[in-house]
Amino acid sequence: MAATGSRWPYWTPEPTRATPIWPGGWRPPRTSNDGEQGPRTVGSPGAADAALTVGAVDRNDSLAPFSSRGPRPGDEAVKPDVTAPGVGIVAARAAGTAMGTPVDEHYVAASGTSMATPHVAGAAALLAQRHPEWTAARLKDALISSAVTVGGQKVTEQGGGRIDARAAVLGAVSATGTLALGPFTSEATGPDVSRVRYTNSSDKDISLSLDADLATEGGRKPAEGSVRLGADSLKVPANSSAEVLLTVDPARVGRGKFYGYVTAASSDGTVLAQTTVSVLVQGPIHRITLKSVDKDGRPAGDLPTIWGADGFVGYTDPAAAVTEVEEGVYQVNTSWIDAADDGQELRHAVIPEVKVTRDMTVTLDARDTVPVEIRTPRPAEQRGILSYQTYREIGGRGLTQGTMFFDSAKRLYISPTARVTEGTFEFASRWQLVAPLLKAKVKKTQVGLGAYYLPMSPLLPESGGTLTAVDAGDADKPVFTEVRGRIAVVNNPSGENEKAFVERAAKAGARAVLVIHFDDNGWTRWQPMGERWAVPTIRIGASEGAGLLARIARRSTSVEFSGTARSPYLYDVMQVARQQVPRKVVHTVSASNSAVVPTTYADNGVSGWAAEQRFGWRPYQRTAWNQYTRFVPLGFARTEYVSADDTVWQHRVHHTTTFFVDEPLAHGMLDQPRTFRAGRLPGETWQGAIVRPSIPVGTSTPTVREGNLLRLRIPEFTDSQPGHWSRRSAGEGLGEVPQGDVVSADLYRDGEKVAGVSSAWQDIGVPDAPARYRLDLSTARESEDWKAGVATRTSWSFRSGHSKEATPLPLLQLDYDVPVDARNAVDGGRPHRIEVKVRAQKGLATPRGVKLRVEASYDDGRTWTTARTTAHGHLGFRASLTTPAQHRTWVTLRVTASDSAGNTVRQTVQRAYSVGR
């Protein structure tokens, strides 16, 4: 905006942009939206002293994730100065625009600190109107000092707090808004004195009780008396001002960044004004030399990471591994990947609490590390990504560092530590353990071969077996004359294409092929999708191969095999060491520290395999990381052990495999993030019939009306397990889902089609007046790995009118319980019963007068039979179905329900489940 006059901004050109300047030195409200990048994200021009910098909060005064955080880089002063509403703000909508979320043709809802700033500008205008004689600086002080602080938010996130226009404009007392004191050194010889001014705009004298309360973000307060007010009370005359002294004694305060408020309260304890205060005291500088030693005792030559309350520390002399740091507490760490006979070993050395009070040398020694042992009830191996992480909090600032490695990593080592006394420290490692896929050894010996299936290999029998090994020569000129009924051992020093000579071996009658790799590490990763090779093919490292060939040359040699790709158990482990890494790191999986979950993965398709991952993260993390896709058989049940306590887990299961394994799984059904209690839990089924659109139980995104906006949030796919849901597959050509899913939706208002509706997961602006609505949603999944629930049609009918608050829409939901097995089939030859429950969204009254009809078709919807239906339990119904006598058939269901309020739902699921003989 631009205007003239002593209190309004005018535009002054700068070299690269026009910046509004307030006469008297105050820049108008400034904002930024980089909060999700963490602290110190308030940049220019909002970092300027003169700028009134605004953060954003929602309607509950919770800080918006995007709202930039302080402190200000450099002097660590408080920014932003205040916050204001900036989430879901409804404003006028320019014709033909699509910014934000349209509410209707005239209004739009948007979020951002740019939506928060006008609130502050408006409050400033009201304040200037009431006090036309006030300078810009005084207006700014009044807005900051009258704001409302919000519990749970840091001073450097909210400044003075959320603005209170009423208190600013009508309040009698205002104060100095902000004091940024320092930086000081802890060796300062004298105190620093500042003044806090209070202004009384009323016609009566006001007595104030004063208090100063500061602390670091870690909760440490200044030494007693080192930050003090000149008085604990003050009388401010009518229509006048008074001051109190604030004294800081840097030598006594203690090193650190201290934040808080000087508050002024009335006789009844009501806070009338407050001043935001920061005090920065820096310590002396010391020299640190870093040394790192590898597992063999040699200098490692790396530069360990150094981190403290002010962030990462660089090296002043990298060649000598020397740096200079301010006196205080730091963490140093480094890591190594070492070769082993059977793969790789990961090592991490960390000293989480280095107290720097003088020049010193810090050494990280790989020889001090100890193995992380995961002990399981049954034999298991790590499968998929192995990852570990450390978390360190110093002075209210946290750092999470993580490392992940492929499953060629066989062991993990960590350095034991002393118990951390200042701040928080944690070491955690994430393990995914299942029954061994392949074990191979020379018969009648303990000589293991470290064998791996090649990616496209068929599997050897799960029952195990023994094959005589035959030396078939080198891969460029193999000889397969004696391999019939045996395993052909082919040396591949030049890296020849394995598929070609495997086909030749199979034609010669070989039962399997063992490839000797050109490297000592024979690791490769088997995968279940794709065309299989002619015979099982495994690979071992060069050293193991040389030993095997030498043994074959001396005597008849047989190789024993065992293993399974269908592990009957899974151990999802988050091993955690808090505040200290002990001398022995052992995590023993049991029902006393793990949830035991019988889990079924229903088979809906052809390949027999699916992709899944149970993502786990710690309380200090916002989400999971370093956990990639893994495979699971379909039509299959296993027992899953999941670490209990405070680790948060979220399971995702896709109905088929994905090509991109080394990245987080992005498709499939999800459950709600949760922690687990230890002990045996009820069974869980994924992709169980009936799969259809519905609003899942416990959803965090209900379907609501807010104002004149219908916020539809109906997942296209939910299954038999309450809480499981997924959106449609994007069909972006990722892996085995090239076709994606087909979804269409239509919305009708009093019989007229509403324009712009394409799915049941969008916001739709509608007129204010009450009306009857019908929402039609159709889905289709075109995939060889999806044969049940291939298409659905759901139609909801309901009434809705304007609602000031977000109110759930009265869409009736249908939940099914069908006695299917892991193949999503019921036994044929006799009648079976299905159960259907009708429910409303959470927050609505229980439906009354519910009626339900179930119809079944056994010819894909050409003819229908109405099932005999009886009430069963609260809002439940039981339908009896008698299937035709043919060997196998599909059941297509059509269910219609209504309540006494006139809400209805009709849902048709084509090939909902199968009937077998």
Residue pairs with C-beta under 8 A, 6 or more apart in sequence:
1 8
1 9
1 20
1 121
2 9
2 10
2 11
2 20
3 9
3 10
4 10
6 23
7 23
7 128
7 132
7 134
7 136
7 139
9 20
9 21
9 22
9 28
10 20
10 21
10 23
11 18
11 19
11 20
11 21
12 18
12 19
12 20
12 21
19 27
19 45
20 27
20 28
21 27
22 28
22 50
22 136
23 136
24 135
24 136
24 137
25 50
25 136
25 137
26 50
26 51
26 52
26 136
26 137
26 139
26 140
27 45
27 48
27 50
27 51
27 52
28 51
28 52
28 121
28 124
29 51
29 52
29 53
29 54
29 117
29 120
29 121
29 124
30 45
30 46
30 48
30 51
30 52
30 53
30 54
30 117
31 46
31 53
31 54
31 55
31 56
31 68
31 80
31 112
31 113
31 114
31 116
31 117
32 41
32 42
32 43
32 46
32 68
32 113
33 56
33 66
33 67
33 68
33 112
33 113
33 114
34 41
34 43
34 66
34 68
35 41
35 55
35 63
35 64
35 65
35 66
35 67
35 68
35 69
36 65
36 66
38 69
39 69
39 70
39 71
39 156
39 397
40 69
40 70
40 71
40 72
40 73
41 68
41 69
42 53
42 68
42 69
42 70
42 72
42 79
42 80
43 68
45 51
46 53
46 68
46 79
46 80
47 53
47 72
47 73
47 79
49 180
51 81
52 81
52 82
52 120
52 124
52 140
52 143
52 144
53 79
53 80
53 81
53 82
53 159
54 80
54 81
54 82
54 83
54 84
54 86
54 113
54 116
54 117
54 120
55 63
55 64
55 67
55 68
55 69
55 80
55 82
55 83
55 84
55 86
55 113
55 116
55 157
55 158
55 159
56 63
56 64
56 66
56 67
56 83
56 84
56 85
56 86
56 87
56 111
56 112
56 113
56 115
56 116
57 63
57 64
57 67
57 83
57 84
57 85
57 86
57 87
57 116
57 150
57 158
57 162
58 64
58 85
58 86
58 87
58 88
59 85
59 87
59 88
61 83
61 148
61 150
61 162
62 150
63 83
63 150
63 153
63 157
63 158
64 86
64 87
64 111
64 113
66 111
66 112
66 113
67 80
67 83
67 86
67 113
67 116
67 157
68 80
68 113
69 154
69 156
69 157
70 77
70 78
70 79
70 80
70 156
70 157
70 159
71 77
71 78
71 79
71 156
71 257
71 259
71 278
72 78
72 79
75 180
75 182
75 183
75 280
76 182
76 183
76 257
76 278
76 280
77 178
77 180
77 278
77 280
78 155
78 156
78 159
78 178
78 180
78 259
78 276
78 278
79 156
79 159
80 157
80 158
80 159
81 140
81 143
81 144
81 159
81 160
81 177
81 178
81 276
82 120
82 143
82 144
82 147
82 158
82 159
82 160
82 161
82 162
82 163
83 116
83 147
83 150
83 158
83 159
83 161
83 162
83 163
84 116
84 117
84 119
84 120
84 162
84 163
85 115
85 116
85 119
85 162
86 111
86 112
86 113
86 114
86 115
86 116
86 117
86 119
87 111
87 115
88 109
88 110
88 111
89 109
89 110
89 111
89 115
89 116
90 103
90 107
90 108
90 109
90 707
91 107
91 108
91 109
91 110
91 115
92 106
92 107
92 108
93 102
93 103
93 105
93 106
93 107
93 108
97 108
99 108
99 110
100 108
100 109
100 110
100 111
101 108
101 109
101 110
101 709
101 763
102 108
102 109
102 763
102 765
103 109
103 707
103 708
103 709
103 765
104 708
104 709
104 765
104 766
104 767
105 765
109 709
119 163
119 165
120 143
120 163
122 165
123 143
123 163
123 165
123 168
123 169
124 139
124 143
126 165
126 168
126 169
127 134
127 139
127 142
127 143
127 168
127 169
128 134
128 139
130 169
130 170
131 138
131 139
131 201
134 142
138 174
138 199
140 177
141 174
141 175
141 176
141 177
141 197
142 168
142 171
142 174
142 177
143 160
143 163
143 168
143 177
144 159
144 160
144 177
144 178
144 276
145 160
145 174
145 175
145 176
145 177
145 273
145 274
145 275
146 160
146 163
146 164
146 167
146 168
146 171
146 174
146 273
147 159
147 160
147 161
147 162
147 163
147 164
147 167
147 168
147 274
148 161
148 162
148 163
148 164
148 167
149 158
149 160
149 161
149 261
149 274
150 158
150 161
150 162
154 217
154 259
154 396
155 259
155 260
155 261
155 276
155 278
156 217
156 259
159 178
159 276
160 177
160 178
160 261
160 274
160 276
168 174
171 201
171 272
171 273
172 200
172 201
172 202
172 206
172 272
173 198
173 199
173 200
173 201
173 206
173 208
173 236
173 264
173 272
173 273
174 198
174 199
174 201
174 273
175 196
175 197
175 198
175 199
175 262
175 264
175 273
175 274
175 275
176 195
176 196
176 197
176 198
176 275
177 275
177 276
178 275
178 276
178 277
179 194
179 196
179 246
179 262
179 275
179 276
179 277
179 278
180 278
181 192
181 194
181 246
181 248
181 277
181 278
181 279
181 280
182 248
182 250
182 278
182 279
182 280
182 281
182 282
183 280
183 281
183 282
184 192
184 248
184 250
184 253
184 279
184 280
184 281
184 282
185 250
185 281
185 282
185 283
185 284
186 250
186 251
186 253
186 254
186 255
186 281
186 282
186 283
186 284
186 327
187 251
187 284
188 250
188 251
189 251
191 247
191 248
191 249
191 250
192 247
192 248
192 250
193 245
193 246
193 247
193 248
194 245
194 246
194 247
194 248
195 243
195 244
195 245
195 246
196 229
196 243
196 244
196 245
196 246
196 262
196 275
197 241
197 242
197 243
198 208
198 234
198 236
198 241
198 242
198 243
198 244
198 264
198 273
199 236
199 240
199 241
200 206
200 236
200 237
200 238
200 239
200 240
200 241
200 242
201 239
202 238
202 239
203 238
203 239
204 238
205 235
205 236
205 237
205 238
206 235
206 236
206 238
206 266
206 272
207 233
207 234
207 235
207 236
207 266
207 267
208 233
208 234
208 235
208 236
208 264
208 265
208 266
208 272
208 273
209 232
209 233
209 264
209 265
209 266
209 267
209 269
210 229
210 231
210 232
210 233
210 234
210 244
210 262
210 263
210 264
211 229
211 232
211 262
211 263
211 265
212 227
212 228
212 229
212 246
212 260
212 261
212 262
212 277
213 260
213 261
213 263
214 221
214 222
214 227
214 258
214 259
214 260
214 261
214 277
214 279
215 221
215 222
215 258
215 259
215 260
216 256
216 257
216 258
216 259
216 395
216 396
217 257
217 259
217 395
217 396
217 397
218 309
218 393
218 394
218 395
218 396
218 423
219 396
220 254
220 256
220 395
221 258
222 252
222 253
222 254
222 258
222 279
223 252
223 253
223 254
225 249
225 252
226 248
226 249
226 252
226 253
226 254
227 246
227 247
227 248
227 249
227 253
227 258
227 279
228 246
228 247
229 244
229 245
229 246
229 247
229 262
230 244
230 245
230 246
230 247
231 244
234 242
234 244
234 264
235 242
236 242
246 262
246 277
248 279
250 281
253 279
253 281
254 281
255 281
255 282
255 283
255 326
255 327
255 328
256 281
256 309
256 395
257 278
257 279
257 280
257 309
257 395
258 278
258 279
258 280
258 281
259 276
259 277
259 278
259 279
260 277
261 274
261 275
261 276
261 277
262 274
262 275
262 277
263 271
263 273
263 274
264 271
264 272
264 273
264 274
265 271
265 272
266 272
282 326
283 326
283 327
283 328
284 326
284 327
285 324
285 325
285 326
285 327
286 324
286 325
286 326
286 327
286 356
286 357
286 358
286 359
286 360
287 322
287 323
287 324
287 359
287 360
288 306
288 322
288 323
288 324
288 325
288 356
288 359
288 360
288 361
288 362
289 320
289 321
289 322
289 360
289 361
289 362
290 303
290 304
290 306
290 321
290 322
290 323
290 332
290 361
290 362
290 363
290 364
291 299
291 321
291 361
291 362
291 363
291 364
292 299
292 300
292 301
292 302
292 304
292 334
292 349
292 363
292 364
292 365
292 366
293 299
293 300
293 363
293 364
293 365
293 366
293 367
294 300
294 336
294 338
294 366
295 336
295 338
295 347
295 366
295 367
295 369
297 367
300 334
300 336
300 366
302 334
303 315
303 318
303 321
303 334
304 321
304 332
304 333
304 334
304 362
304 364
305 312
305 331
305 332
305 333
305 334
305 401
306 312
306 313
306 323
306 325
306 330
306 331
306 332
307 313
307 330
307 331
307 332
307 392
307 399
308 325
308 326
308 328
308 329
308 330
308 331
308 394
308 395
309 328
309 329
309 394
309 395
309 396
309 397
310 326
310 397
311 397
313 323
313 325
313 330
314 323
315 321
315 322
315 323
316 322
316 323
316 324
317 323
325 356
327 356
327 357
328 355
328 356
329 353
329 354
329 355
329 356
329 394
329 395
329 422
329 423
330 354
330 356
330 394
331 350
331 351
331 352
331 353
331 354
331 390
331 392
331 394
331 399
331 425
332 350
332 351
332 354
332 362
332 364
333 348
333 349
333 350
333 351
333 352
333 364
333 390
333 401
334 348
334 349
334 364
335 346
335 347
335 348
335 349
335 403
336 346
336 347
336 348
336 366
337 344
337 345
337 346
337 347
337 405
337 409
338 344
338 345
338 347
339 345
339 520
339 521
340 410
340 411
341 450
341 520
341 541
341 543
342 410
342 448
342 450
343 408
343 409
343 410
343 450
343 521
343 523
344 405
344 408
344 409
344 410
344 521
345 409
345 410
345 411
345 412
345 413
346 386
346 388
346 403
346 405
346 409
346 411
346 412
346 413
347 366
347 369
347 412
347 413
347 414
348 369
348 388
348 390
348 403
348 412
348 413
348 414
348 415
349 364
349 365
349 366
349 368
349 369
349 415
350 364
350 390
350 414
350 415
350 417
350 427
350 581
351 362
351 364
351 415
351 417
352 390
352 392
352 417
352 420
352 425
353 417
353 418
353 420
353 421
353 422
353 423
353 425
354 362
364 415
365 415
366 413
368 415
368 416
369 413
369 414
369 415
370 413
370 414
370 415
370 416
370 583
370 584
370 585
371 411
371 412
371 413
371 585
372 388
372 411
372 412
372 413
372 414
372 429
372 575
372 585
372 587
373 584
373 585
373 586
373 587
374 431
374 433
374 571
374 573
374 575
374 587
374 589
375 586
375 587
375 588
375 589
376 433
376 571
376 589
376 641
377 569
377 589
377 590
377 641
378 435
378 569
379 435
379 436
380 433
380 434
380 435
380 436
380 567
380 569
380 571
381 433
381 434
381 435
381 436
381 437
382 407
382 409
382 410
382 431
382 432
382 433
383 407
383 432
383 433
383 434
383 437
383 630
384 407
384 432
384 628
384 630
385 404
385 405
385 406
385 407
385 430
385 432
385 626
385 627
385 628
385 662
386 404
386 405
386 406
386 407
386 409
386 412
386 429
386 430
386 431
386 432
387 402
387 403
387 404
387 405
387 429
387 430
387 625
387 626
387 627
388 402
388 403
388 412
388 414
388 427
388 428
388 429
388 430
389 400
389 401
389 402
389 403
389 427
389 428
389 429
389 430
389 618
389 626
390 400
390 401
390 402
390 425
390 426
390 427
390 428
391 398
391 399
391 400
391 424
391 425
391 426
391 428
391 618
391 620
392 398
392 399
392 423
392 424
392 425
393 399
393 423
393 424
393 425
393 620
394 422
394 423
395 423
398 424
398 620
400 620
400 621
402 625
402 626
403 626
404 626
406 523
406 525
406 662
407 523
407 525
408 521
408 523
412 429
414 427
414 429
414 581
414 585
415 581
416 580
416 581
416 582
416 583
416 585
417 425
417 580
417 581
418 580
419 579
419 580
420 579
420 580
424 579
424 620
425 578
425 579
425 580
426 576
426 577
426 578
426 579
426 618
426 620
427 576
427 577
427 581
428 574
428 575
428 576
428 577
428 618
429 574
429 575
430 573
430 574
430 575
430 616
430 626
430 627
431 571
431 572
431 573
431 574
431 575
432 570
432 571
432 572
432 573
432 630
433 570
433 571
433 573
434 567
434 569
434 570
434 571
435 563
435 564
435 567
435 568
435 569
436 562
436 563
436 564
437 453
437 526
437 563
437 564
437 565
438 451
438 452
438 453
438 460
438 538
438 561
438 562
438 563
439 448
439 451
439 561
439 562
439 563
440 448
440 449
440 450
440 451
440 514
440 538
440 540
440 559
440 560
440 561
441 447
441 448
441 449
441 559
441 560
442 449
442 548
442 551
442 557
442 558
442 559
442 560
443 466
443 557
443 558
443 559
443 560
447 547
449 514
449 540
449 544
449 548
449 559
450 522
450 540
450 541
450 544
451 514
451 522
451 538
451 539
451 540
452 522
452 523
452 524
452 525
452 526
452 538
452 539
452 540
453 459
453 524
453 526
453 536
453 537
453 538
453 539
454 498
454 515
454 524
454 526
454 533
454 537
454 538
454 539
455 524
455 525
455 526
455 527
455 530
456 499
456 527
456 530
456 531
456 532
456 533
457 526
457 532
457 533
457 536
457 537
457 538
458 532
458 533
458 535
458 536
459 536
459 565
460 512
460 536
460 561
460 563
462 563
462 564
462 566
464 560
464 561
464 562
464 563
465 560
465 561
466 558
466 559
466 560
466 561
467 486
467 487
467 511
467 512
467 558
467 559
467 561
468 485
468 486
468 487
468 556
468 557
468 558
469 486
469 487
469 489
469 514
469 548
469 552
469 557
469 558
469 559
470 482
470 483
470 486
470 487
470 488
470 489
470 552
471 489
471 549
471 552
471 553
472 478
472 479
472 480
472 483
472 488
472 489
472 490
472 505
473 479
473 490
473 491
474 490
474 491
474 492
474 493
474 494
475 490
475 491
475 492
475 493
475 494
475 496
475 498
475 501
475 515
476 494
476 496
478 488
478 490
478 501
478 504
478 505
480 488
480 504
480 505
480 508
480 510
481 508
483 505
483 508
483 509
483 510
484 508
484 509
484 510
485 509
485 510
485 511
486 510
486 511
487 510
487 511
487 512
487 513
487 514
487 559
488 505
488 508
488 510
488 512
488 513
488 514
489 514
489 516
489 545
489 548
489 549
489 552
490 501
490 505
490 513
490 514
490 515
490 516
491 516
491 545
491 549
492 498
492 515
492 516
492 517
492 518
493 516
493 518
493 542
494 518
495 518
498 513
498 515
498 537
498 539
499 533
501 513
502 513
502 533
502 534
502 535
502 537
503 533
503 534
505 513
505 534
505 535
506 513
506 533
506 534
506 535
507 534
510 535
511 535
511 536
512 535
512 536
512 537
512 538
513 535
513 536
513 537
513 538
514 537
514 538
514 539
514 540
514 548
514 559
515 537
515 538
515 539
515 540
516 522
516 539
516 540
516 541
516 542
516 544
516 545
516 546
516 548
516 549
517 539
517 540
517 541
517 542
517 545
518 542
519 541
519 542
520 541
520 542
520 543
521 541
522 539
522 540
522 541
522 542
522 544
522 545
524 539
525 661
526 565
527 631
527 657
527 661
528 565
528 607
528 608
528 609
528 631
528 633
528 657
529 607
529 609
529 657
529 659
529 735
529 736
540 548
548 557
548 559
551 557
565 633
566 633
566 636
567 638
568 638
568 639
569 638
569 639
569 640
569 641
570 599
570 638
570 639
570 640
570 641
571 589
571 594
571 640
571 641
572 614
572 616
572 640
572 641
572 642
572 643
572 649
573 587
573 589
573 594
573 641
573 643
574 616
574 618
574 643
574 647
575 585
575 587
575 643
576 618
576 645
576 647
577 585
587 593
589 641
591 641
591 678
591 679
591 680
592 678
592 679
593 643
593 644
593 645
593 678
594 641
594 642
594 643
594 644
594 676
594 678
595 641
595 642
595 643
595 644
595 676
595 677
595 678
595 679
595 680
595 681
596 639
596 640
596 641
596 679
596 680
596 681
597 639
597 640
597 641
597 642
597 681
597 683
597 684
598 637
598 638
598 639
598 640
598 682
598 683
598 684
599 637
599 638
599 639
599 640
599 683
599 684
599 685
599 686
600 636
600 637
600 683
600 684
600 685
600 686
600 688
600 822
601 610
601 612
601 632
601 633
601 634
601 635
601 636
601 637
601 653
601 685
601 686
601 687
601 822
602 634
602 635
602 685
602 686
602 687
602 688
602 689
602 719
602 820
602 822
602 823
602 824
603 634
603 635
603 636
603 822
603 823
603 824
604 634
604 655
604 687
604 691
604 785
604 786
604 787
604 788
604 789
604 824
605 634
605 655
605 656
605 783
605 784
605 785
605 786
605 787
606 784
606 785
606 787
607 634
607 656
607 657
607 736
607 784
607 785
608 633
608 634
608 635
609 631
609 632
609 633
609 634
609 656
609 657
610 631
610 632
610 633
610 634
610 653
610 654
610 655
610 656
610 657
610 668
610 686
610 687
610 785
611 629
611 630
611 631
611 632
611 653
611 654
611 656
611 657
611 658
611 661
611 665
611 667
611 668
611 735
612 629
612 630
612 631
612 632
612 651
612 652
612 653
612 654
612 665
612 668
612 686
613 627
613 628
613 629
613 630
613 651
613 652
613 664
613 665
614 640
614 642
614 649
614 650
614 651
614 652
615 623
615 624
615 627
615 649
615 650
615 651
615 652
615 664
616 624
616 627
616 643
616 647
616 648
616 649
617 623
617 624
617 625
617 647
617 648
618 646
618 647
618 648
619 646
619 648
624 650
624 664
627 664
628 661
628 662
628 663
628 664
628 665
629 658
629 660
629 661
629 662
629 663
629 664
629 665
630 661
631 657
632 638
632 653
634 687
634 822
635 822
635 823
636 822
637 822
642 649
642 676
643 676
644 675
644 676
644 677
644 678
645 675
645 676
645 678
646 675
647 675
647 676
648 673
648 674
648 675
649 673
649 674
649 675
649 676
650 670
650 671
650 672
650 673
650 674
651 670
651 671
651 686
652 665
652 667
652 668
652 669
652 670
653 668
653 669
653 686
653 687
654 665
654 667
654 668
654 669
654 737
655 668
655 687
655 783
655 785
655 786
656 735
656 736
656 737
656 783
656 785
656 786
657 735
657 736
658 665
658 667
658 734
658 735
658 736
658 737
659 734
659 735
659 736
660 734
660 735
666 734
667 726
667 729
667 730
667 734
667 737
668 726
669 686
669 687
669 717
669 718
669 719
669 724
669 725
669 726
670 724
670 725
670 726
671 721
671 723
671 724
672 698
672 699
672 700
672 723
684 721
685 719
685 720
685 721
686 719
686 721
686 724
687 719
687 824
688 719
688 720
688 721
688 820
688 824
689 719
689 720
689 788
689 789
689 816
689 818
689 820
689 824
689 912
689 913
690 719
690 720
690 789
690 816
690 818
690 893
690 909
690 912
690 913
691 717
691 718
691 719
691 720
691 788
691 789
691 909
692 717
692 718
692 789
692 792
692 794
692 814
692 816
692 907
692 909
692 912
693 714
693 715
693 716
693 717
693 718
693 760
693 777
693 779
693 792
693 794
693 907
694 714
694 715
694 718
694 813
694 814
694 815
695 702
695 703
695 713
695 714
695 715
695 811
695 813
695 841
696 715
696 718
696 722
696 723
696 724
696 725
697 722
697 723
697 815
697 839
698 722
698 723
698 842
699 713
699 723
699 725
701 713
702 713
702 808
702 841
702 842
702 843
703 710
703 711
703 712
703 713
703 714
703 760
703 808
703 809
703 811
703 841
704 710
704 711
704 806
704 807
704 808
704 809
705 711
705 800
705 802
705 803
705 806
705 807
705 809
706 803
706 805
706 806
706 807
707 802
707 803
707 804
708 765
708 766
708 767
708 768
708 802
709 763
709 764
709 765
709 766
710 747
710 763
710 764
710 765
710 766
710 773
710 800
710 809
711 763
711 806
712 759
712 760
712 761
712 762
712 763
712 764
712 775
713 760
713 761
714 760
714 761
714 777
714 811
715 725
715 726
715 727
715 761
716 726
716 727
716 728
716 741
716 743
716 759
716 760
716 761
716 777
716 779
717 725
717 726
717 727
717 728
717 779
718 724
718 725
718 726
720 816
720 817
720 818
722 815
727 761
728 740
728 741
728 742
728 743
728 779
729 737
729 740
729 741
729 781
730 740
731 737
731 738
731 739
731 740
731 741
732 740
736 785
737 783
739 782
739 783
740 782
741 779
741 780
741 781
741 782
742 779
742 780
742 781
742 782
743 759
743 777
743 778
743 779
743 780
744 758
744 759
744 777
744 778
745 757
745 758
745 759
745 760
745 775
745 776
745 777
745 778
746 753
746 754
746 757
746 775
746 776
747 753
747 754
747 757
747 764
747 773
747 774
747 775
747 776
748 754
748 773
748 774
748 775
748 776
749 766
749 767
749 771
749 772
749 773
750 771
750 772
754 764
754 766
756 764
757 764
759 777
760 775
760 777
766 773
766 800
768 801
768 802
769 801
769 802
770 799
770 800
770 801
770 802
771 799
771 800
771 801
772 797
772 798
772 799
772 902
773 797
773 798
773 799
773 800
774 795
774 796
774 797
775 795
775 796
775 798
775 811
776 793
776 794
776 795
777 792
777 793
777 794
777 795
778 791
778 792
778 793
778 794
779 791
779 792
780 790
780 791
780 792
781 789
781 790
781 791
782 790
787 911
788 824
788 890
788 911
788 912
788 913
788 914
789 909
789 910
789 911
789 912
790 910
790 911
791 909
791 910
791 911
792 907
792 908
792 909
792 910
793 906
793 907
793 908
794 905
794 906
794 907
794 908
795 904
795 905
795 906
795 907
796 811
796 812
796 903
796 904
796 905
797 902
797 903
797 904
797 905
798 809
798 810
798 811
798 902
798 903
798 904
799 810
799 901
799 902
799 903
800 809
800 810
807 843
808 840
808 841
808 842
808 843
808 844
809 841
810 840
810 841
810 844
810 901
810 903
811 840
811 841
811 903
811 905
812 838
812 839
812 840
812 847
812 897
812 898
812 899
812 903
812 904
812 905
813 838
813 839
813 840
813 841
813 905
814 836
814 837
814 838
814 895
814 897
814 905
814 907
815 836
815 837
815 839
816 834
816 835
816 836
817 834
817 835
817 836
817 837
818 826
818 834
818 835
818 912
818 913
819 826
819 832
819 833
819 834
820 826
820 913
823 914
823 916
824 913
824 914
825 913
825 914
825 915
825 916
826 832
826 913
826 914
826 915
826 916
827 915
827 916
827 917
828 883
828 885
828 887
828 888
828 889
828 915
828 916
828 917
829 885
829 917
831 880
831 881
831 882
831 883
832 880
832 881
832 883
833 878
833 879
833 880
833 881
834 854
834 878
834 879
834 881
834 893
835 872
835 876
835 877
835 878
835 879
836 852
836 854
836 876
836 877
836 878
836 879
836 895
836 897
837 873
837 875
837 876
837 877
838 847
838 850
838 852
838 875
838 876
838 877
838 897
838 899
838 905
839 847
839 875
840 846
840 847
846 875
847 875
847 899
847 900
847 901
847 903
848 899
848 900
848 901
849 899
849 900
850 875
850 897
850 898
850 899
851 897
851 898
851 899
852 869
852 877
852 895
852 896
852 897
853 866
853 869
853 895
853 896
853 897
854 866
854 867
854 869
854 877
854 879
854 893
854 894
854 895
855 864
855 865
855 866
855 867
855 893
855 894
855 895
855 896
856 864
856 865
856 867
856 881
856 891
856 892
856 893
856 894
857 863
857 864
857 865
857 891
857 892
857 893
857 894
858 865
858 883
858 884
858 889
858 890
858 891
858 892
860 890
860 892
860 910
860 911
861 892
861 908
861 910
864 894
867 879
867 880
867 881
868 879
868 880
869 877
869 878
869 879
869 880
870 877
870 878
871 877
871 878
872 878
881 891
883 889
883 891
883 915
887 916
887 917
888 914
888 915
888 916
888 917
889 914
889 915
890 911
890 912
890 913
890 914
890 915
891 911
891 912
891 913
891 914
891 915
892 908
892 909
892 910
892 911
892 912
893 907
893 908
893 909
893 912
894 906
894 907
894 908
894 909
895 905
895 906
895 907
895 908
896 904
896 905
896 906
896 907
897 904
897 905
897 906
898 904
898 905
